[in-house]
Amino acid sequence: MNSQFSLAEPANPWSVVSQITNPFSLTAFALAVVLAIVGAVLKSKGKKVPTAVWFLIPLLVAMPIGAAVYQQAITSKEQAIYRVRIAVYDPQGIPVQDAKVTSSFGGKPKKVDAGWEMDIPAASVPKGEKLRITGSKESAFLKGQA
């Protein structure tokens, strides 16, 4: 088993700082620092640790994790993309290959084998509204929505 730290030689706590790469390692480091401080207080003074310190420890653990979860939720919402496939048919049920396709939420239609595909960013979708796709072929006086 590979280990970066040896029990025989105490590690410099500040050398660990450069290894903090995510909120979970930050939480572990913060908790270790707080516990070291609490341990030092207990050893040096022989006094009881104030209750406020025991409330501070879970707060230090919860803050980075809560911030990471919040940031991930915001980032994933902003980066999410809805891929919508669209097929346009005339009144007889025959696929129309040269129709003009638009979306109420924007997005540029891309021609694919079976019709069109639109990439619609989730951040551009208004809350509570439904997507409306419009297909038209002006040369045949055809227009429809779904």
GIMOPE-V257390 format. One record per backbone hydrogen bond with DSSP energy under -1.0 kcal/mol. NH is the residue of the N-H (numbers start at 1). CO is the residue of the C=O. If there is no record, write none. Layout:
# GIMOPE-V257390
{{NH;CO} {NH;CO}}
This chain:
# GIMOPE-V257390
{{15;12} {19;16} {20;17} {26;22} {27;23} {28;24} {29;25} {30;26} {31;27} {32;28} {33;29} {34;30} {35;31} {36;32} {37;33} {38;34} {39;35} {40;36} {41;37} {42;38} {43;39} {44;40} {45;41} {46;42} {54;50} {55;51} {56;52} {57;53} {59;55} {60;56} {61;57} {62;58} {63;59} {65;61} {66;62} {67;63} {68;64} {69;65} {70;66} {71;67} {72;68} {73;69} {74;70} {75;71} {76;72} {77;73} {78;74} {79;75} {80;76} {82;120} {84;118} {86;116} {90;94} {93;90} {96;88} {100;136} {102;134} {104;132} {106;103} {110;117} {112;115} {115;112} {116;86} {117;110} {118;84} {120;82} {122;80} {124;121} {125;122} {129;126} {134;102} {135;144} {136;100} {137;142} {140;137} {141;138} {142;137} {144;135} {146;133}}
